Every structure is written in structure tokens, then in C-alpha cells.
Amino acid sequence: MFELCIPEFLGGRCIPSMALFSQLLIGLINGSFYALLSLGLAVIFGMLNIINFSHGAQYMMGAFVAYLLLQHLGLNYWMALIFAPIIVGAIGVAMERLFLQWLYKLDHLYGLLLTFGVALIIEGMFRNQFGSSGLPYQMPEALTGGQNLGFMFLPNYRAWVIVASLTVCLGTWFIIERTKLGSYLRAATENPALVSAFGVNVPRMITLTYGFGVALAAFAGVMAAPIYNVSPQMGAELIIVVFAVVVIGGMGSIMGAIVTGFGLGVIEGLTKVFLPEWSNTVIFIIMAIVLLVRPAGLFGRRT
């Protein structure tokens, strides 16, 4: 064990290495959820030009669907990790077909207002049905316990969340940036008429893309269920931070969402060690600085 002593202007105290690495781990876990959620937002905005304010509610729905699958069908965590994103993604597809498809040629504000209203309705329905207090969700037995690394104790489930999030994020980036399907997706955002001329069903592609972005949020919700209580407010508490992450990384930028999500999670965790009174606002301070210096975001392209 060692201690890290910080200068007088930062508080002038010494911090045990265990506390430092614990906060770093918490930052990586938070960053995992920031990255997954901001990635879904980036995919939806990049393809549909819709600012999906219902993303937090869809994240919450993923956790609740996992909880209901466990309580009523007896499906374990691993099955819920497969079926919950599919179910919530299908709900997202229905939402896109019923409402969002009529807004693509309108101003961004219409999509934002519609999805914000949908989020309020979804959260209100779950609050009326399940109340405001959190519901526990059992951690998978295979991931209980942890590893003693000497300088810190690493819970197995926390390590799984980080690895799974990074794998899904990089896999999504590879599909969109390095495959033929991804090239169609990117081309359809620029010139849908030309892509349609090659025999691609652009409306169906748009619908499935929205469903995939929603499924990413639900996937994050399932992984969050054993760590946090499953509650109707869990998405509302996170979505504002995630929007800040997306703005900093660049709206519609896949790599920006991933790098910024993990990076800001770590920065937030370290801020809790050195400047705890700034930990709740550091992301928004960074957002303000980035918007002043680079309005398009760190990875965004100027239009």
C-alpha cells in the first residue's frame, strides 16, 4: 500500500492507493454505461437525425424487462441479457414506425419533444405500476466474488461490465465503420435516394437502426440491474450526463461516444478523489469548455 499526496491547493491531503484505485474502478464502470448509452444515441442521431430523449427510459425498460423475465418466467441473467434488448428493441421499432418516421424532414426540436414526452409517459407508467423505490436484481452466480490484485479488490461482476461494454462498443464501431453494411448505413445518411437505387430498402434500414440503438440502451440496463436498484428513475438520473458525453464526443460520432464515455467516467471517478465537491459538475464544465473551443465536439465534423 502507498499513499498519493496532493498539493495544498487541491486540499493538501494524502490518499491511500486503495481509495484511488477503487474510485478509478467506479469511474470505469460508470464510463461503461456512459459509452453504451451515448453509443446508442450516436447511432440513432447519425442515421435518423433524431435526438432520442427517450433513451434513458429505454435503458430503464431493459432493466425492468430483465427483472420481469426473472420473476415471472424464471429466466436467468444470461437469458435476460439476450431477450431484454430484443424485446425493448422491438418496442423501439414500433415507436419508430408509429411516430418518428413522420419527423425526419422536420426540425430536430420536434423529435426531441416527442421522445421527451414518450420518456415521461414510460416512466410514469412504470412508477404507477412498481412505485418509486428500487427493486433488487440478483447478480449471476458465476460472477459473484472477486479477485485480490494486491493493490485493490476487483469484483468479478464489475470486471465483466467493463469488458462486455468495451466489446459491444468496439464491435458496433467495427460494423459501422469497416463493413459493407456499415457503408450502406453511412451512405444512407448522406444520399438515401442513391442508396435506394442500389436496391437497399432504406426505410427498413432506418427502422432497424433505431431498434438497434434502443437495444444498446436496454443491454446497458440489464447489466446495470445487479449493480443499481431497478427503479423508474434510473434512466432519468443518467440521461442528462449521457447527453453531455455525446455533445463532448461529437453528435453522431461512434468513436467519439466510446472514447468520451470511458474517458469522462474515469475523469469523474478521479475527481471524486481529488476534488469531491466538483465531481457532480466536472462533466458539464468539460462540455462548456469543449463547446467554446470546438463546437462540433472532439470527434465531430463541422457542417
C-alpha positions as CSV (number, residue, x, y, z in Angstrom):
1,M,0.0,0.0,0.0
2,F,1.2,3.5,-0.8
3,E,-0.3,7.0,-0.4
4,L,-0.6,9.7,-3.0
5,C,-0.2,13.2,-1.6
6,I,-1.8,16.0,-3.5
7,P,-0.8,19.7,-3.4
8,E,-2.1,22.2,-1.0
9,F,-4.3,24.0,-3.5
10,L,-6.2,20.7,-4.1
11,G,-6.8,20.0,-0.4
12,G,-3.3,19.1,0.8
13,R,-4.1,15.6,1.9
14,C,-2.7,12.1,1.3
15,I,-4.9,9.5,-0.4
16,P,-4.4,5.7,0.1
17,S,-3.9,3.8,-3.1
18,M,-6.8,1.5,-2.3
19,A,-9.2,4.5,-2.4
20,L,-7.6,5.9,-5.6
21,F,-7.9,2.6,-7.5
22,S,-11.4,2.0,-6.1
23,Q,-12.6,5.3,-7.5
24,L,-10.8,4.5,-10.8
25,L,-12.8,1.3,-10.9
26,I,-16.1,3.1,-10.2
27,G,-15.2,5.6,-12.9
28,L,-14.6,2.8,-15.4
29,I,-17.9,1.2,-14.5
30,N,-19.8,4.5,-14.9
31,G,-17.9,5.0,-18.1
32,S,-19.0,1.7,-19.4
33,F,-22.6,2.8,-19.1
34,Y,-21.9,6.2,-20.5
35,A,-20.2,4.7,-23.5
36,L,-23.0,2.2,-24.2
37,L,-25.8,4.8,-23.9
38,S,-24.0,7.5,-25.8
39,L,-23.2,5.0,-28.5
40,G,-26.9,4.2,-28.9
41,L,-27.6,7.9,-29.1
42,A,-24.9,8.5,-31.6
43,V,-26.1,5.7,-33.9
44,I,-29.7,7.0,-33.8
45,F,-28.7,10.6,-34.4
46,G,-26.2,9.7,-37.1
47,M,-28.7,7.7,-39.0
48,L,-32.1,9.2,-38.2
49,N,-31.1,12.8,-37.3
50,I,-33.3,12.4,-34.2
51,I,-32.3,13.4,-30.7
52,N,-33.7,10.5,-28.8
53,F,-34.6,11.8,-25.4
54,S,-36.4,8.6,-24.5
55,H,-33.0,6.8,-24.4
56,G,-32.9,6.9,-20.6
57,A,-36.4,5.4,-20.4
58,Q,-35.4,2.6,-22.8
59,Y,-32.4,1.9,-20.6
60,M,-34.7,1.6,-17.6
61,M,-37.0,-0.6,-19.6
62,G,-34.1,-3.0,-20.2
63,A,-33.6,-3.4,-16.5
64,F,-37.3,-3.9,-15.8
65,V,-37.7,-6.4,-18.6
66,A,-34.8,-8.4,-17.1
67,Y,-36.5,-8.2,-13.7
68,L,-39.9,-9.3,-15.1
69,L,-38.3,-12.2,-17.0
70,L,-36.6,-13.4,-13.8
71,Q,-39.7,-13.0,-11.6
72,H,-42.4,-14.4,-14.0
73,L,-40.6,-16.7,-16.4
74,G,-37.6,-17.7,-14.3
75,L,-35.1,-16.7,-16.9
76,N,-31.6,-16.1,-15.5
77,Y,-29.4,-13.1,-16.1
78,W,-27.7,-14.6,-19.2
79,M,-31.0,-15.2,-20.9
80,A,-32.3,-11.8,-20.0
81,L,-29.1,-10.3,-21.5
82,I,-30.2,-11.8,-24.8
83,F,-34.0,-11.4,-24.7
84,A,-34.4,-8.0,-22.9
85,P,-32.6,-6.0,-25.6
86,I,-34.6,-7.8,-28.3
87,I,-37.9,-7.1,-26.6
88,V,-37.1,-3.4,-25.9
89,G,-35.6,-3.0,-29.4
90,A,-38.9,-4.4,-30.9
91,I,-40.8,-1.8,-28.8
92,G,-38.4,0.8,-30.3
93,V,-39.1,-0.4,-33.8
94,A,-42.9,0.0,-33.2
95,M,-42.3,3.5,-31.8
96,E,-40.2,4.5,-34.9
97,R,-42.9,3.2,-37.3
98,L,-45.8,4.8,-35.4
99,F,-44.3,8.2,-34.6
100,L,-40.7,9.0,-35.6
101,Q,-40.9,8.3,-39.3
102,W,-43.1,11.4,-39.8
103,L,-40.5,13.7,-38.2
104,Y,-37.3,13.0,-40.3
105,K,-37.7,16.1,-42.5
106,L,-38.7,18.4,-39.7
107,D,-36.6,20.4,-37.3
108,H,-34.6,18.4,-34.6
109,L,-36.8,20.1,-31.9
110,Y,-39.9,18.1,-33.0
111,G,-38.1,14.7,-32.4
112,L,-36.7,15.9,-29.1
113,L,-40.1,17.0,-27.8
114,L,-41.8,13.8,-29.0
115,T,-39.2,11.5,-27.4
116,F,-39.1,13.6,-24.2
117,G,-42.9,13.1,-24.0
118,V,-42.6,9.4,-24.6
119,A,-40.0,9.2,-21.9
120,L,-42.3,10.9,-19.4
121,I,-45.1,8.5,-20.3
122,I,-43.0,5.4,-19.9
123,E,-41.5,6.5,-16.6
124,G,-45.0,7.4,-15.3
125,M,-46.4,4.0,-16.3
126,F,-43.6,2.1,-14.5
127,R,-43.8,4.4,-11.5
128,N,-47.5,3.8,-11.1
129,Q,-47.0,0.0,-11.5
130,F,-43.9,-0.6,-9.4
131,G,-43.6,2.5,-7.2
132,S,-40.5,4.7,-6.8
133,S,-38.5,2.5,-4.5
134,G,-35.9,0.3,-6.2
135,L,-36.3,-3.4,-6.8
136,P,-33.3,-5.8,-6.3
137,Y,-32.0,-7.9,-9.1
138,Q,-29.8,-10.9,-8.3
139,M,-26.2,-11.0,-9.5
140,P,-25.4,-14.0,-11.7
141,E,-23.8,-16.7,-9.5
142,A,-21.0,-17.3,-12.0
143,L,-19.8,-13.7,-11.5
144,T,-20.0,-13.4,-7.7
145,G,-16.8,-12.9,-5.7
146,G,-13.8,-11.1,-7.0
147,Q,-10.0,-11.1,-7.4
148,N,-7.5,-9.7,-5.0
149,L,-5.0,-7.8,-7.2
150,G,-2.8,-6.7,-4.2
151,F,-3.4,-3.0,-4.6
152,M,-7.3,-3.4,-4.8
153,F,-10.1,-5.9,-4.7
154,L,-11.7,-6.3,-8.2
155,P,-15.3,-7.7,-8.1
156,N,-15.9,-10.2,-10.9
157,Y,-19.2,-8.6,-12.0
158,R,-17.7,-5.2,-12.3
159,A,-14.9,-6.5,-14.4
160,W,-17.5,-8.2,-16.6
161,V,-19.4,-5.0,-17.1
162,I,-16.3,-3.2,-18.3
163,V,-15.2,-6.0,-20.7
164,A,-18.7,-6.5,-22.1
165,S,-19.3,-2.8,-22.6
166,L,-15.9,-2.4,-24.4
167,T,-16.5,-5.4,-26.6
168,V,-20.0,-4.3,-27.7
169,C,-18.8,-0.8,-28.3
170,L,-15.8,-1.8,-30.4
171,G,-17.9,-4.4,-32.2
172,T,-20.5,-1.7,-33.1
173,W,-17.8,0.6,-34.3
174,F,-16.3,-2.1,-36.5
175,I,-19.6,-3.0,-38.1
176,I,-20.5,0.6,-38.9
177,E,-17.0,1.8,-40.0
178,R,-15.4,-1.3,-41.5
179,T,-18.2,-3.5,-43.1
180,K,-20.4,-3.3,-46.2
181,L,-23.5,-2.9,-44.1
182,G,-21.9,0.0,-42.3
183,S,-21.1,1.7,-45.6
184,Y,-24.7,1.4,-46.6
185,L,-25.8,2.9,-43.3
186,R,-23.4,5.8,-43.7
187,A,-24.3,6.4,-47.3
188,A,-28.0,6.4,-46.5
189,T,-27.5,9.3,-44.1
190,E,-25.9,11.3,-47.0
191,N,-28.0,10.3,-50.0
192,P,-30.9,7.9,-49.3
193,A,-32.2,8.1,-52.9
194,L,-28.9,6.9,-54.3
195,V,-28.7,4.0,-51.8
196,S,-32.3,3.0,-52.7
197,A,-31.3,2.9,-56.4
198,F,-28.9,0.0,-55.5
199,G,-31.8,-2.0,-54.2
200,V,-31.4,-1.2,-50.5
201,N,-34.7,-0.8,-48.5
202,V,-33.7,2.5,-46.7
203,P,-36.8,2.9,-44.6
204,R,-36.4,-0.7,-43.2
205,M,-32.7,0.0,-42.6
206,I,-33.6,3.2,-40.7
207,T,-36.2,1.3,-38.6
208,L,-33.7,-1.5,-37.7
209,T,-31.0,1.0,-36.9
210,Y,-33.3,2.8,-34.4
211,G,-34.2,-0.6,-32.9
212,F,-30.5,-1.5,-32.6
213,G,-29.8,1.8,-30.8
214,V,-32.6,1.2,-28.4
215,A,-31.4,-2.4,-27.9
216,L,-28.0,-1.0,-26.8
217,A,-29.7,1.1,-24.1
218,A,-31.6,-2.0,-23.0
219,F,-28.4,-4.1,-22.9
220,A,-26.9,-1.4,-20.6
221,G,-30.0,-1.5,-18.4
222,V,-29.7,-5.3,-18.0
223,M,-26.0,-5.0,-17.0
224,A,-26.9,-2.2,-14.6
225,A,-29.7,-4.1,-12.8
226,P,-27.4,-6.1,-10.4
227,I,-25.3,-3.1,-9.5
228,Y,-28.1,-0.5,-9.0
229,N,-31.7,-0.9,-7.9
230,V,-34.2,-1.4,-10.7
231,S,-36.3,1.8,-10.5
232,P,-38.3,4.0,-12.8
233,Q,-35.9,6.9,-12.1
234,M,-32.7,5.1,-13.0
235,G,-32.8,6.4,-16.6
236,A,-33.7,10.0,-15.8
237,E,-30.8,10.3,-13.4
238,L,-28.3,9.2,-16.1
239,I,-29.6,10.6,-19.4
240,I,-28.5,14.2,-18.8
241,V,-24.9,13.1,-18.2
242,V,-25.1,10.9,-21.3
243,F,-26.2,13.8,-23.5
244,A,-23.3,15.8,-22.2
245,V,-21.0,12.9,-23.2
246,V,-22.5,12.8,-26.7
247,V,-22.1,16.6,-27.1
248,I,-18.4,16.4,-26.0
249,G,-17.6,13.5,-28.2
250,G,-19.5,14.9,-31.2
251,M,-23.1,14.3,-32.2
252,G,-23.3,11.2,-34.4
253,S,-19.6,10.2,-33.9
254,I,-19.3,6.5,-33.0
255,M,-15.7,6.6,-31.8
256,G,-16.3,9.9,-30.0
257,A,-19.1,8.2,-28.0
258,I,-16.9,5.3,-27.0
259,V,-13.7,7.2,-26.1
260,T,-15.5,10.1,-24.4
261,G,-17.8,7.8,-22.5
262,F,-15.0,5.8,-20.9
263,G,-12.7,8.9,-20.6
264,L,-15.3,11.0,-18.8
265,G,-16.2,8.2,-16.5
266,V,-12.6,7.9,-15.4
267,I,-12.3,11.7,-15.0
268,E,-15.4,11.8,-12.9
269,G,-14.1,9.0,-10.7
270,L,-10.7,10.7,-10.2
271,T,-12.4,14.0,-9.4
272,K,-14.2,12.3,-6.5
273,V,-10.8,11.6,-5.0
274,F,-9.1,14.9,-5.6
275,L,-12.0,17.4,-5.7
276,P,-15.1,15.7,-4.5
277,E,-17.2,18.9,-4.4
278,W,-16.7,19.2,-8.2
279,S,-17.5,15.6,-9.1
280,N,-21.1,16.2,-10.0
281,T,-20.3,19.1,-12.3
282,V,-17.0,18.2,-13.9
283,I,-18.5,16.7,-17.0
284,F,-20.7,19.8,-17.6
285,I,-17.7,22.0,-17.1
286,I,-15.7,20.0,-19.7
287,M,-18.7,20.2,-22.0
288,A,-18.8,24.0,-21.7
289,I,-15.1,24.3,-22.5
290,V,-15.3,21.9,-25.5
291,L,-18.3,23.8,-26.9
292,L,-16.3,27.1,-26.7
293,V,-13.2,25.6,-28.3
294,R,-14.7,23.1,-30.7
295,P,-18.5,23.4,-31.1
296,A,-18.7,20.2,-33.2
297,G,-17.3,18.1,-30.4
298,L,-13.9,16.4,-30.0
299,F,-14.6,13.8,-32.8
300,G,-17.4,15.6,-34.6
301,R,-17.2,17.0,-38.1
302,R,-18.1,20.6,-38.9
303,T,-21.1,21.0,-41.1
